Amino acid sequence: MAEPKASPVGGVTWARVCKDCGQCHDGRDSHLFEYQDEVDDELVCHICLQPLLQPMDTPCGHTYCFHCLSNFLHDQDFCPVDRQRLQLQQCRASSLLVRNLLDKLAVLCPFRSECQQGMQRCELQPHLHNRCPAFRRLREEAERKKRPSWNELKGSKSDGDLADAKSTPIARTGQLSGPSEPGLVNPAFEEGEDDTPLRSSLVAEATVVELLREDPDEDLGLRIVGGKDTPLGNIVIQEIVRDSLAARDGKLAPGDHILEVSDVSLASIPHSRAVAVLRQSCSRVRLTVMQEKGFKPRPEHLAQHSASPPSQSPSPNQNHGTIIQVTLVKREHSEPLGIKLIRKSEEPGVFILDLLPGGLAAKDGKLRNNDKVLGINGQDLRHGTPESAAQIIQACEMRVNFVVMRLPDLSEEGGEGQSRGTRRVPEPQYFKRRSEYMKEPPVGFSSQEKTVSLKKEPRHSLGITIAGGRDCRSRLPVYITSVQPVGCLHRDGTVKTGDVLLSINDMDLTHLTYNEAVTILKTQAAQNTVTLRVIQTFAEEEEQDGESSTREDMDTLEGPKEDDINWAPLWTRWLGLPSYIHWCRDIMLMKTNSESWGFSIVGGYEESRGQQPFFIKTIVPGTPAHFDGRLKCGDEIVAVNGVTTVGMNNSSLIPMLKLQKNKVTLTVVSWPGSLV
């Protein structure tokens, strides 16, 4: 096996070093690793003679690196070993077992002079970006130097080639995922008419958050999406559960990427494994997360903003209304502001209920009832509580800086205000309907319909409990939460916990509310003969895990231990459902020409994996997508302005999004994240 190049040492610059493997190699060449042990020949590529990277199996039974094979077949049309006729589209990604064996190969940090750590190959990239002192030194030296001009960064890119933004300092989102993520695009970045960037860079920080819990088994209160086995790659927080441990702490936010849990890396592990790590019983949980902080303005923008008082520089946002900054100055530390804060059942966050007459806020006159508090003194309260807001205010010395969002007043805005005000309605009124867009599930996820016919006594129960229904918040189909040992379905054994109900005695259950489904199930179960159709989903990664764990173990992982009523599937269980069960909704975003949409996407057609759905991976703070509040990380985009995304790749979707200068309608399918 060929020896890799020497370790990068003195004289190596940030521009030359590979950001994924830490070695210096041509961008067109494969990554290089320094392996601690001799690698089995079965795991070696016959072209580059190095351990396989992104292994691809040929129909004739040989395995090569995807990069090596695609380069070879660019000029040839046969297998390099047996010379049988071969085309790249005939090849398939190797099994998860092979990919896992390769990921677990032991490698050394390439910066041996300053870092002597060893790790699994899949952990090298997060090690470089989060722990390696030499890599961090190179990055900091590069950041201290003057940034190149936009024209230098742009190079020969065409006006529509936004996907390359992830390789420049403009979008740091590419650093969050594993090596080679061709599906990641960044509609969060936009150019001005004069080709000058409206925002110079996305700012992100790695933060350590410690959560302490009295009960070691208490839920953290996070809903998570993503994982190695999904197009998202990373583990991402989709939602913070109200009144939970994480909500009370207030440091985590939706969109945060979880890198480590108590020194256990979540990089390159499947979703179910990440859930298991996050659910481990312990009193202290230490999370390392990557948090997007929004766009960093150019220096001239900063100068313009500092020239005017914050309270007189509102930023109009056409999704919700106006973003206003208000500063209240207390005469003494203990002086109350005279503000009553509340929460609302239909929308997360903190709202102003009332301003007390004679209080400091009422005298100032800039805050109003029903203003949504986005932040106080730099602390993010988009998903905060009145209690956490009160604590921040009490800790302030003299100046209290509010950032609030104010909806237009219909009585003052007239016709225009009315059209804006009626766009946002409470969660139960969102337009949600059965999806018309037919598509395949992500690679590695599938489903199977099952039919069971029973002859039973009318008095005998089916013995199942259910949840979901189209009236629940996520518009879920009705699914089975438990199969009781006393019921006739348990004796049959066909129906399992987590199966989605399709029909009973030919009566469709897929469009019903929870109460409607319960009524029909009870009525039909009283018959002598019951025919039940269900659909079961499968994840390839879970099947691999099945070698060391049973299905019952997975069911225990997916739900609380104390009862079956609150059992809920993992997020990945929903991904295998066919399109006809999906319910979608339309989300209209609006912006000015100087704004960006504020979200990044992963997915689309990839030569190595075929068609993948487009998923929301990042929502950038301070952008229309963030202020609108309806898009979530993990949401699947099935159409843009009514045009299906099926069959699209990045070069098709990016120009479509860029052409929508002021308004875009995204049709999305949203599944609830796994609760940890």
C-alpha positions in Angstrom: 0.0 0.0 0.0 1.4 3.4 -1.0 2.7 5.6 1.8 0.8 8.9 2.3 2.5 12.2 2.1 4.4 13.5 5.1 2.6 15.3 7.8 1.8 19.0 7.2 4.3 20.9 9.4 6.0 24.3 9.4 5.5 26.3 6.2 2.0 24.9 5.4 -0.6 27.6 5.0 -4.3 27.5 5.5 -4.9 27.8 1.8 -2.9 24.7 1.0 -4.1 22.3 3.7 -7.2 20.2 3.0 -10.0 21.1 5.4 -11.2 17.5 5.6 -8.1 15.4 6.0 -5.5 18.0 7.1 -3.0 16.9 4.3 -1.7 18.9 1.4 -2.9 17.5 -1.8 -4.4 18.6 -5.1 -8.1 19.4 -4.8 -8.8 16.9 -7.5 -7.0 14.1 -5.6 -8.5 11.8 -3.0 -8.0 12.6 0.7 -4.9 11.2 2.5 -4.8 9.6 5.9 -2.1 8.2 8.1 -3.3 4.8 9.3 -2.1 3.4 12.5 -2.5 -0.3 11.5 -2.2 -2.3 8.3 -5.5 -2.2 6.5 -7.1 -5.4 5.1 -6.6 -5.8 1.4 -10.4 -6.3 1.0 -10.8 -2.6 2.1 -8.3 -1.2 -0.4 -9.2 0.4 -3.7 -7.6 -1.4 -6.7 -7.0 2.0 -8.5 -5.3 4.2 -5.9 -4.2 1.3 -3.6 -5.3 3.2 -0.5 -8.2 2.3 1.9 -11.5 3.0 0.2 -13.2 6.4 0.3 -16.9 6.6 -0.6 -16.8 3.0 -1.7 -18.7 2.0 -4.8 -19.6 -1.6 -5.8 -19.6 -2.7 -9.5 -22.0 -5.3 -10.9 -19.0 -7.6 -11.5 -18.2 -7.6 -7.8 -15.3 -5.1 -7.4 -15.1 -2.1 -5.1 -13.4 1.2 -5.8 -13.3 4.7 -4.4 -16.1 6.8 -6.0 -13.5 9.5 -6.9 -11.1 7.0 -8.5 -13.8 5.1 -10.4 -15.5 8.2 -11.8 -12.2 9.5 -13.0 -11.3 6.2 -14.6 -14.7 5.8 -16.3 -14.4 9.3 -17.7 -11.9 8.0 -20.2 -12.7 4.2 -20.2 -15.8 2.0 -20.4 -14.7 -1.1 -18.5 -13.9 -2.4 -15.0 -10.2 -1.8 -14.2 -9.8 -5.4 -12.8 -11.7 -7.8 -15.1 -12.3 -5.3 -18.0 -16.0 -6.1 -18.3 -18.1 -3.3 -19.8 -19.1 -0.8 -17.1 -20.8 2.6 -16.7 -20.9 4.6 -13.5 -24.7 4.6 -13.2 -24.6 0.8 -13.0 -22.6 1.1 -9.7 -24.0 1.4 -6.3 -22.7 2.6 -2.9 -21.3 -0.2 -0.8 -23.2 -1.6 2.1 -23.4 0.2 5.4 -21.4 -2.6 7.0 -18.4 -1.9 4.6 -18.7 1.9 5.1 -18.8 1.5 8.9 -15.7 -0.7 8.8 -13.9 2.0 6.8 -15.1 4.8 9.1 -13.7 2.9 12.1 -10.1 2.6 10.7 -7.6 4.1 13.2 -5.8 7.1 11.9 -3.3 9.7 13.4 -3.7 13.4 13.4 -1.6 14.7 10.4 -0.2 17.5 12.6 2.1 15.1 14.6 4.5 17.8 15.6 1.8 19.6 17.7 -0.9 16.9 18.1 -0.3 13.3 18.8 -3.9 12.1 19.0 -5.3 9.0 17.3 -8.9 8.5 16.4 -11.3 6.7 14.0 -11.2 8.0 10.4 -14.7 9.4 10.6 -13.7 11.5 13.6 -10.7 13.2 12.0 -12.6 16.0 10.3 -14.4 17.1 13.5 -11.2 16.7 15.4 -9.4 19.1 13.1 -12.1 21.7 13.3 -12.9 21.5 17.0 -9.8 20.1 18.9 -6.6 20.2 17.0 -4.3 23.1 18.1 -2.2 23.1 15.0 -5.3 23.3 12.7 -6.8 26.0 14.8 -3.6 28.0 14.7 -3.5 27.9 10.9 -7.1 29.0 10.7 -6.6 31.9 13.2 -3.5 33.0 11.2 -5.6 33.1 8.0 -8.5 35.0 9.7 -6.1 37.6 10.9 -5.0 38.4 7.4 -7.0 40.8 5.3 -9.9 39.1 3.5 -9.5 39.0 -0.3 -11.9 41.1 -2.4 -15.2 39.7 -3.5 -14.0 39.7 -7.2 -11.1 37.4 -6.1 -13.4 35.1 -4.2 -15.9 35.0 -7.0 -13.3 34.1 -9.6 -14.9 32.5 -12.7 -18.2 31.6 -11.0 -21.3 32.4 -13.0 -24.0 34.5 -11.5 -26.1 31.5 -10.7 -23.4 29.2 -9.2 -24.3 29.7 -5.6 -23.4 26.1 -4.5 -19.7 27.1 -4.5 -20.4 29.6 -1.8 -19.8 26.8 0.8 -16.1 26.6 -0.1 -15.5 30.3 0.6 -15.5 32.3 3.8 -19.0 33.6 2.9 -20.8 30.5 4.1 -19.2 28.4 6.9 -22.0 25.9 6.8 -19.9 23.4 4.8 -17.6 22.9 7.7 -20.4 21.5 9.8 -20.8 18.3 7.8 -18.6 15.4 6.8 -16.3 15.3 3.8 -17.7 15.9 0.3 -21.2 17.2 0.6 -22.2 18.0 -3.0 -25.9 18.6 -2.1 -25.3 21.6 0.2 -26.3 24.9 -1.3 -26.7 28.3 0.4 -29.6 30.4 -0.7 -28.9 32.4 2.5 -26.3 34.4 0.5 -27.3 36.9 -2.1 -25.4 39.4 -4.3 -26.2 43.0 -4.9 -26.8 44.4 -8.3 -23.2 45.6 -8.4 -21.8 42.1 -7.5 -20.8 43.3 -4.1 -21.8 41.0 -1.2 -24.6 42.3 0.9 -23.1 40.4 3.9 -19.4 39.5 4.1 -19.7 36.3 6.0 -21.8 34.0 8.1 -20.6 34.1 11.7 -20.7 30.8 13.7 -19.2 29.8 17.0 -18.5 26.5 18.7 -20.0 26.7 22.2 -20.0 24.3 25.2 -23.3 24.1 27.1 -23.7 22.2 30.4 -27.1 21.0 31.5 -27.6 19.9 35.1 -30.6 17.7 36.0 -31.7 16.5 39.4 -33.3 13.4 37.8 -30.6 11.7 35.7 -33.4 10.3 33.4 -35.1 13.7 32.8 -35.5 14.6 29.1 -33.2 17.4 27.9 -36.2 18.8 26.0 -34.7 18.8 22.5 -36.2 17.5 19.2 -33.4 16.5 16.9 -33.0 15.7 13.2 -30.2 14.5 10.9 -27.5 11.9 11.3 -25.0 10.1 9.1 -27.8 8.0 7.6 -29.7 11.0 6.4 -29.0 13.7 3.8 -28.5 16.3 6.6 -25.4 14.5 7.8 -25.1 16.3 11.1 -27.3 16.1 14.2 -29.3 19.4 14.3 -31.7 20.7 16.9 -35.1 21.2 15.3 -37.0 22.5 18.3 -36.7 23.3 22.0 -39.6 21.9 24.0 -41.3 24.5 26.1 -40.7 24.4 29.9 -38.0 21.8 29.4 -34.5 21.6 30.9 -33.0 23.1 27.7 -35.7 25.8 27.6 -35.0 26.8 31.2 -31.3 27.0 30.5 -31.8 29.2 27.5 -28.4 28.7 25.8 -29.4 26.2 23.0 -31.6 27.2 20.0 -33.2 25.5 17.0 -30.6 25.1 14.2 -27.7 24.4 16.6 -25.5 21.5 15.3 -24.6 19.1 18.1 -20.9 18.1 17.7 -20.3 16.2 20.9 -22.1 14.9 24.0 -19.9 14.6 27.1 -16.8 14.1 24.9 -18.6 11.5 22.7 -18.5 12.7 19.0 -21.8 12.7 17.1 -20.0 13.1 13.8 -20.6 10.3 11.3 -23.0 8.3 13.4 -26.6 7.4 12.5 -29.6 9.1 13.9 -30.6 6.3 16.3 -27.1 6.1 17.8 -27.2 9.9 18.4 -30.5 9.6 20.1 -29.2 6.8 22.4 -26.1 8.9 23.4 -28.3 11.9 24.2 -30.7 9.8 26.2 -28.0 8.3 28.4 -28.8 8.6 32.1 -26.5 11.1 33.8 -26.8 14.2 36.1 -24.5 16.5 34.0 -24.7 16.7 30.2 -22.0 18.6 28.3 -22.9 19.5 24.8 -20.5 21.0 22.2 -22.6 22.8 19.6 -22.0 24.9 16.5 -24.3 27.9 16.6 -25.0 30.2 13.7 -24.9 33.9 14.8 -26.1 35.4 11.6 -24.3 37.6 9.0 -21.4 39.8 9.8 -21.9 43.2 8.3 -19.3 45.0 6.3 -17.4 47.7 8.2 -19.1 50.5 6.3 -22.5 49.1 7.3 -21.4 49.1 10.9 -20.4 52.7 10.7 -23.7 53.6 9.2 -25.7 51.8 11.9 -23.7 53.4 14.7 -24.3 56.9 13.4 -28.0 56.7 14.2 -29.7 55.8 17.5 -30.9 52.2 17.6 -34.4 53.2 18.5 -34.8 55.2 15.3 -33.4 52.6 12.9 -36.2 50.0 12.5 -35.5 47.3 9.9 -38.7 46.4 7.9 -39.2 42.8 7.5 -42.0 41.9 5.2 -42.6 38.5 6.7 -43.9 39.7 10.0 -43.6 43.5 10.3 -40.9 45.7 11.7 -37.8 44.9 13.7 -37.2 47.6 16.3 -34.4 48.3 18.8 -35.4 50.1 22.0 -33.0 51.1 24.8 -34.4 51.8 28.3 -32.1 53.5 30.8 -32.8 52.9 34.5 -32.1 55.6 37.1 -31.0 52.9 39.5 -30.2 49.2 39.3 -33.4 48.1 41.1 -35.8 50.3 39.1 -38.6 48.2 37.5 -39.3 48.6 33.8 -43.1 48.3 34.2 -43.5 45.5 31.5 -45.7 42.4 31.8 -44.4 39.5 29.7 -46.4 36.4 28.6 -46.1 33.4 26.3 -48.7 32.4 23.7 -50.0 28.9 23.1 -49.8 29.2 19.3 -46.4 30.6 18.9 -43.1 30.2 20.7 -41.3 33.2 22.4 -42.0 36.0 24.7 -44.6 38.8 24.1 -45.4 42.1 25.8 -48.8 41.8 27.4 -49.0 45.2 29.0 -47.1 48.4 29.9 -47.8 49.5 33.4 -49.0 53.2 33.6 -46.2 55.4 34.9 -43.6 52.8 34.4 -40.3 53.4 32.6 -41.4 51.6 29.4 -44.7 53.4 29.2 -43.0 56.8 29.6 -40.5 55.9 26.9 -43.4 55.1 24.6 -41.5 53.0 22.0 -42.5 49.5 23.2 -46.1 48.4 22.6 -48.5 45.7 23.7 -48.1 42.4 21.6 -44.5 43.2 20.6 -42.6 40.0 20.3 -39.3 40.1 22.2 -36.5 38.7 20.1 -33.6 39.6 22.4 -32.5 41.5 25.4 -29.0 42.8 25.8 -27.7 40.4 23.1 -29.4 37.3 24.7 -31.5 35.4 22.1 -35.2 35.0 23.3 -36.8 33.8 20.1 -37.6 30.6 22.0 -37.2 31.9 25.5 -39.7 32.2 28.4 -41.0 35.2 30.4 -39.0 33.8 33.3 -35.7 33.8 31.5 -36.4 37.3 30.1 -37.1 38.6 33.6 -33.8 37.1 34.9 -31.9 38.9 32.1 -33.6 42.2 32.9 -32.9 41.9 36.6 -29.2 41.2 35.9 -28.9 44.4 33.8 -27.1 47.4 35.3 -28.6 50.6 33.9 -29.2 50.1 30.1 -31.6 47.4 28.9 -31.5 46.9 25.1 -34.6 45.3 23.5 -35.0 43.9 20.0 -38.7 43.4 19.3 -40.8 42.5 16.3 -44.0 44.4 15.7 -46.8 43.2 13.4 -48.5 45.9 11.3 -51.6 47.5 12.8 -54.4 46.9 10.4 -56.2 50.1 11.4 -53.2 52.2 10.6 -51.7 50.3 7.6 -54.9 50.3 5.5 -55.0 47.9 2.6 -51.3 47.1 2.5 -51.2 46.4 6.2 -54.2 44.1 5.9 -52.5 42.0 3.2 -49.4 41.7 5.4 -51.3 41.0 8.6 -53.4 38.2 7.2 -50.4 36.2 5.9 -49.5 34.9 9.4 -52.2 33.0 11.3 -52.0 30.7 14.3 -50.5 27.2 13.8 -53.8 25.3 13.5 -54.8 27.5 10.5 -51.7 26.9 8.4 -52.7 25.6 4.9 -52.0 21.8 5.2 -53.2 19.2 2.7 -52.4 15.9 1.2 -49.2 16.2 -1.0 -49.7 16.1 -4.7 -46.0 15.7 -5.4 -44.9 12.1 -6.0 -41.3 11.3 -5.1 -39.0 8.6 -3.7 -37.8 8.5 0.0 -34.2 9.3 0.8 -31.6 6.6 0.0 -31.6 4.0 2.7 -35.3 4.4 3.7 -38.2 2.4 2.5 -41.7 1.1 3.4 -43.8 -2.0 3.0 -47.6 -2.4 3.1 -49.0 -5.2 5.3 -52.6 -6.6 5.4 -53.9 -8.7 8.2 -57.4 -10.4 8.2 -58.8 -11.7 11.5 -61.9 -13.6 12.5 -62.8 -12.7 16.0 -65.5 -12.5 18.6 -67.2 -9.0 18.5 -66.5 -8.5 22.2 -62.7 -9.1 21.7 -60.5 -6.0 21.4 -57.9 -5.4 18.7 -55.5 -4.5 21.5 -53.8 -1.5 20.1 -53.3 2.1 21.2 -52.9 4.9 18.6 -51.7 8.5 18.3 -51.4 11.1 15.5 -54.2 12.3 13.4 -54.5 15.2 10.9 -55.6 17.5 13.7 -52.4 17.2 15.7 -49.7 19.9 15.4 -47.6 18.1 12.8 -50.6 16.7 10.8 -49.3 13.1 11.3 -51.0 10.0 10.0 -52.6 7.8 12.7 -49.9 5.3 13.9 -49.8 2.5 16.5 -48.2 3.3 19.8 -48.5 -0.1 21.4 -49.8 -3.7 20.7 -51.2 -5.1 23.9 -50.5 -8.7 24.8 -54.2 -9.4 25.5 -55.4 -8.4 22.0 -55.9 -10.5 18.9 -53.4 -8.5 16.8 -50.6 -9.4 19.2 -51.3 -13.1 18.7 -51.2 -12.6 14.9 -47.9 -10.8 15.1 -48.1 -8.9 11.8 -48.8 -5.5 13.2 -46.0 -3.7 15.1 -45.6 -0.6 17.2 -44.9 2.3 14.9 -46.9 1.0 11.9 -49.1 3.6 10.2 -52.7 2.7 9.8 -54.0 2.9 6.2 -57.5 1.4 6.5 -59.8 -0.9 8.4 -62.4 -2.9 6.5 -61.7 -0.7 3.4 -62.4 2.5 5.3 -59.6 5.0 4.7 -57.9 6.2 7.9 -55.1 8.3 6.3 -57.0 11.7 6.3 -58.8 11.4 9.7 -58.4 13.3 12.9 -57.5 11.4 16.1 -61.1 11.2 17.4 -62.5 10.2 14.0 -60.0 7.4 13.8 -60.8 6.2 17.3 -64.5 6.1 16.5 -64.1 4.2 13.3 -61.7 1.7 14.8 -64.1 0.9 17.7 -67.0 0.5 15.3 -65.2 -1.8 12.9 -63.5 -3.8 15.6 -67.0 -4.9 16.7 -67.4 -6.9 13.5 -66.7 -10.6 13.3 -64.1 -10.1 10.5 -61.6 -7.3 10.5 -59.2 -6.5 7.7 -56.5 -4.0 8.7 -54.0 -2.4 6.2 -50.9 -0.8 7.7 -47.5 0.4 6.4 -44.2 -0.3 8.1 -41.1 1.9 7.4 -37.5 0.6 7.3 -34.1 2.3 7.7 -31.1 0.5 6.3 -29.0 1.8 9.2 -31.4 0.3 11.7 -31.2 -3.1 9.9 -27.4 -3.0 10.2 -27.9 -2.2 14.0 -30.2 -5.2 14.1 -27.2 -7.5 14.2 -26.5 -6.4 17.7 -29.9 -5.2 18.9 -33.4 -6.5 18.6 -36.5 -4.7 17.3 -37.7 -4.5 20.9 -34.5 -2.6 21.8 -35.3 -0.1 19.1 -38.9 0.3 20.4 -37.5 1.0 23.9 -35.1 3.6 22.4 -38.0 5.4 20.6 -40.3 6.0 23.5 -40.5 6.6 27.3 -40.0 3.6 29.5 -42.9 4.3 31.9 -45.9 4.0 29.6 -47.0 3.4 26.0 -49.3 6.4 25.7 -46.5 8.8 25.0 -44.5 6.5 22.7 -43.4 8.3 19.6 -41.3 7.2 16.6 -37.9 8.5 15.8 -37.7 11.2 13.1 -36.1 8.7 10.7 -39.2 6.5 10.9 -41.2 9.1 9.0 -38.7 9.4 6.2 -39.6 6.1 4.6 -43.3 6.8 4.2 -44.5 7.0 0.6 -45.7 10.4 -0.8 -49.4 9.7 -0.8 -49.3 9.7 3.0 -47.4 13.1 3.2 -49.3 16.2 4.1 -47.7 19.5 3.0 -48.1 23.2 3.6 -47.2 26.3 1.7 -44.9 28.9 3.4 -44.6 32.2 1.7 -41.4 34.2 2.5 -41.0 37.9 1.5 -37.9 40.1 1.5 -36.4 43.2 0.1 -33.8 43.1 -2.7 -31.1 43.7 -0.1 -32.0 40.7 2.0 -31.2 37.0 1.7 -33.7 34.2 2.2 -31.7 32.9 5.1 -31.6 29.1 4.8 -29.3 26.5 3.3 -30.3 23.2 1.7 -28.8 19.8 1.3 -30.0 17.2 -1.2 -30.9 17.0 -4.8 -29.6 14.7 -7.5 -26.1 13.3 -6.9 -24.3 11.1 -9.3 -23.1 8.8 -6.6 -26.5 8.5 -4.7 -29.2 9.3 -7.2 -32.1 11.5 -6.4 -32.3 12.8 -2.8 -35.0 15.1 -1.4 -34.0 18.7 -0.5 -33.9 19.3 3.2 -33.5 22.5 5.2 -30.2 22.3 7.0 -29.5 25.7 8.4 -31.7 28.8 9.1 -29.6 31.9 9.6 -30.6 34.3 12.5 -31.8 37.7 11.4 -33.1 36.7 8.0 -36.7 36.4 6.6 -36.7 32.6 7.1 -35.8 33.0 10.7 -38.2 35.8 11.5 -41.1 34.0 9.7 -40.6 31.1 12.2 -42.4 28.4 10.2 -39.5 26.7 8.4 -37.6 24.2 10.6 -34.3 22.3 10.2 -35.2 18.9 8.7 -38.1 20.2 6.7 -38.3 18.7 3.2 -38.9 21.1 0.3 -41.1 19.4 -2.3 -41.9 22.4 -4.5 -40.9 26.0 -5.1 -43.7 28.3 -6.4 -45.7 25.2 -7.3 -42.8 23.6 -9.3 -41.8 20.2 -8.0 -38.2 19.8 -6.9 -38.1 16.1 -7.9 -35.4 15.5 -10.4 -33.7 18.8 -9.7 -30.0 19.2 -8.8 -28.3 22.2 -7.2 -27.7 23.9 -10.6 -31.5 23.8 -11.2 -32.8 24.9 -7.8 -30.3 27.6 -7.0 -31.2 29.9 -10.0 -34.9 29.3 -9.3 -34.4 30.6 -5.7 -32.2 33.5 -6.8 -34.8 34.6 -9.4 -37.4 35.2 -6.7 -36.3 38.7 -5.7 -39.1 39.6 -3.3 -41.4 36.6 -2.7 -41.1 32.8 -2.8 -43.6 30.1 -1.8 -42.0 26.9 -0.5 -44.1 23.7 -0.2 -42.7 21.7 2.6 -43.3 18.4 4.4 -42.4 18.5 8.1 -41.9 15.6 10.5 -41.4 16.1 14.3 -37.8 15.5 15.4 -36.8 12.7 17.8 -37.3 13.8 21.5 -34.3 13.5 23.8 
